[in-house]
């Protein structure tokens, strides 16, 4: 594991069960339902989990998870 807790090296995702992959994906993407994710095979789930973990490592914010701050304007 690197500096981000919960982020695994790609090698360790190879031996995960489908259920474990879905659980880990939902830690990053809580809007993805288990029923939706279960439609995909393990290879696709591993690829998506790797993508999410890579985004965390790069500190990329996914727009749907970032709340927009209201713009403050000066009133005279």
N, C-alpha and C positions, 0 to 999 in steps of 0.2 A: 504494500500500500504506500501511496505517496503522501503528500502533505495534506490531502483532503480526505477526511474520514469518510468511509463508505465507498470511496472510489477504488475499484479493483483494477489490477493489471489485466489486460486483455486475455492473458493465458488462463486466468482463474475462471473466466466466464464460460470456457469451453465445456466444463463438466457440470454445469448447473442444470437442474431440472427445469422444465417449462414453468412450473409453479414458482420456483425461486426467481426465474427471470422476470416473470410478471410482477412479483412482489417488489423486486428491485426497481423495475421500470416505474412502478407506481410511487416509489419514494421521490422520484424526480418529476414525474408527470401524474399528479393526482387526478387530473381530469380524464385520464384513460381508464375506462372500466375494465375489470378483469374479463368480463364477457367479450368485450371487443378485442382485447389482446389475445385471448385464447384462440381466436380464429387464425392466428399466424403460426407458422412452424417455428421450431426452436432456432433455426439459423436466422430467420428474420428478426426474432426477438433479441437474439444476441447482437445483431448488427445495430438495432435501435438502441439497446442498452449501451453499447460501445459509443454510439453517437452522443447520447445524453451525458455519459461520463466524460467524454472528450470536451464537451461544451463546459462542464463544470471545471475541468482542469484549465481550460483557456479563459475561464471566467466570462463566458458568453452568456448574456441574458436573453432568454427567449421572450419575445415581445408579449406573448399572451400571459406571461407570469409576472411582468413588471407593471406595477401600478403607475399610472401617469400622475404626476404632480400637477395640481392646478397652477396656472400661470397667475402670478400676482401682478397687478397693475397699480400704478400710482394714480390716485384720484386727487385732483386739485380743487 
